[in-house]
């Protein structure tokens, strides 16, 4: 198993894993074509990056990070917004409130939270229990450190004990409770 830097050719696999393995939040509901556009932007952005767990036969997991979620969203809307809108089609039209909440989230966080974020992590069911989640989180935090980023955050559902346990085991600490989407509590954990 190799943990390597992702490139644009990995975007479809990352999108598929996001949709099939992440069951919280709004982004999975927009479908793999939308997420393919998002992850292509992540790997093309000079301030964002992703890693994949590759067994030589395919991508079994991934993790993505950014130095600024707000900046990433801005770049995504500017460069990929129209194509992503077409890819998501009626899913966006029927969920306009959640779209607005998602886009407003980075601006609403407290001033004491770092702008850098571990955006997403997913490991396929067939590859769980091998330490890939931890290896991917460690790759993201090492990349933040290499870039001179001294603190980062991650958001997980307040009831997602598996994710919260992973992040805590990797050195993240609970910093705040937020509602990115109305009525759903999430924990913001920070790493430094």
Secondary structure, 3 states (H helix, E strand, C coil): CEEEECCHHHHHHHHHHHHHHCCCCCHHHHHHHHHHHHHHHHHHCCCEEEEEEECCCCEEEEEEEECCHHHHHHHHHHHHHHHHHHHHCHHHHCCHHHHHHHHHHHHHCCCCCCCCEEEEEEECHHHCCCCHHHHHHHHHHHHHHHCCCCCEEEEEECCCHHHHHHHHHCCCEEEEEEEEECCEEEEEEEEC
